[in-house]
């Protein structure tokens, strides 16, 4: 499925994450070769997903990071000392904040019908296919070896909705 501008939605999502990380963290992310990371320890990963409802369905943007990247993200976002270990809530808040901003950028750049953002949901482990809306191919992004590494997933869930995506209330 292509957007009205002719770009693939996953590319638009990856660009939204790049722009967000550049603005919020000063990171110039680049694409890395894909890897199959699902076989790892469930505690070694965490993710945050956010739904963007629109006419006919819902996009689900999910950011997945390993434990070290989550720690580095929270330390960077909250200006923590590199020796300070972020607590679970700081990890969740940092990843939720990042996916929320990236979803706003995706919404802005994804031309088409009206989109409604849900709240981001944080969870431990690699997302299963259902939680990532049947996840399309994952894009892996990083700036450098000591920076957080992000796996950007975007999925589409079709609905039987017949409206135009606007709230009638």
WOMO-V819479 format. One record per residue. N is the residue number from 0. RES is the residue in one small letter. SS is DSSP state (A for helix, B for strand, O for the rest). PHI is phi in whole degrees, 0 to 359 (* if undefined). Layout:
n;res;ss;phi
N;RES;SS;PHI
N;RES;SS;PHI
//
This chain:
n;res;ss;phi
0;x;O;*
1;x;B;252
2;x;O;281
3;x;O;298
4;x;O;273
5;x;O;91
6;x;O;267
7;x;B;288
8;x;A;303
9;x;A;297
10;x;A;296
11;x;A;296
12;x;A;295
13;x;A;298
14;x;A;296
15;x;A;295
16;x;A;292
17;x;A;301
18;x;A;298
19;x;A;297
20;x;A;292
21;x;A;294
22;x;A;289
23;x;A;274
24;x;A;239
25;x;O;70
26;x;O;261
27;x;O;262
28;x;O;286
29;x;B;230
30;x;B;287
31;x;B;245
32;x;O;301
33;x;O;295
34;x;O;217
35;x;O;263
36;x;O;258
37;x;O;292
38;x;O;283
39;x;O;284
40;x;O;297
41;x;A;301
42;x;A;285
43;x;A;277
44;x;B;228
45;x;B;214
46;x;B;210
47;x;B;225
48;x;B;235
49;x;B;220
50;x;B;264
51;x;B;236
52;x;B;281
53;x;B;211
54;x;O;306
55;x;O;85
56;x;B;169
57;x;B;212
58;x;B;275
59;x;B;239
60;x;B;264
61;x;B;233
62;x;B;252
63;x;B;242
64;x;B;224
65;x;B;280
66;x;A;301
67;x;A;294
68;x;A;295
69;x;A;299
70;x;A;297
71;x;A;296
72;x;A;298
73;x;A;297
74;x;A;298
75;x;A;290
76;x;A;295
77;x;O;257
78;x;O;51
79;x;O;278
80;x;O;295
81;x;O;303
82;x;O;274
83;x;O;279
84;x;O;272
85;x;O;296
86;x;O;277
87;x;A;308
88;x;A;296
89;x;A;292
90;x;A;297
91;x;A;297
92;x;A;299
93;x;A;296
94;x;A;290
95;x;A;298
96;x;A;297
97;x;A;296
98;x;A;291
99;x;A;295
100;x;A;294
101;x;A;299
102;x;A;296
103;x;A;296
104;x;A;293
105;x;A;300
106;x;A;301
107;x;A;296
108;x;A;272
109;x;O;272
110;x;O;286
111;x;O;145
112;x;O;287
113;x;O;299
114;x;O;240
115;x;B;243
116;x;B;276
117;x;O;268
118;x;O;275
119;x;O;289
120;x;B;236
121;x;B;263
122;x;B;208
123;x;B;273
124;x;O;94
125;x;O;282
126;x;O;293
127;x;O;283
128;x;O;304
129;x;O;293
130;x;O;287
131;x;O;251
132;x;O;58
133;x;O;74
134;x;O;0
135;x;O;288
136;x;O;306
137;x;O;268
138;x;B;254
139;x;B;255
140;x;B;232
141;x;B;201
142;x;O;263
143;x;O;205
144;x;O;298
145;x;O;261
146;x;O;256
147;x;O;301
148;x;B;248
149;x;B;243
150;x;B;251
151;x;B;262
152;x;B;240
153;x;B;222
154;x;B;231
155;x;B;235
156;x;B;245
157;x;B;281
158;x;O;236
159;x;O;267
160;x;O;299
161;x;O;248
162;x;O;282
163;x;O;258
164;x;O;89
165;x;O;268
166;x;O;282
167;x;O;274
168;x;O;282
//
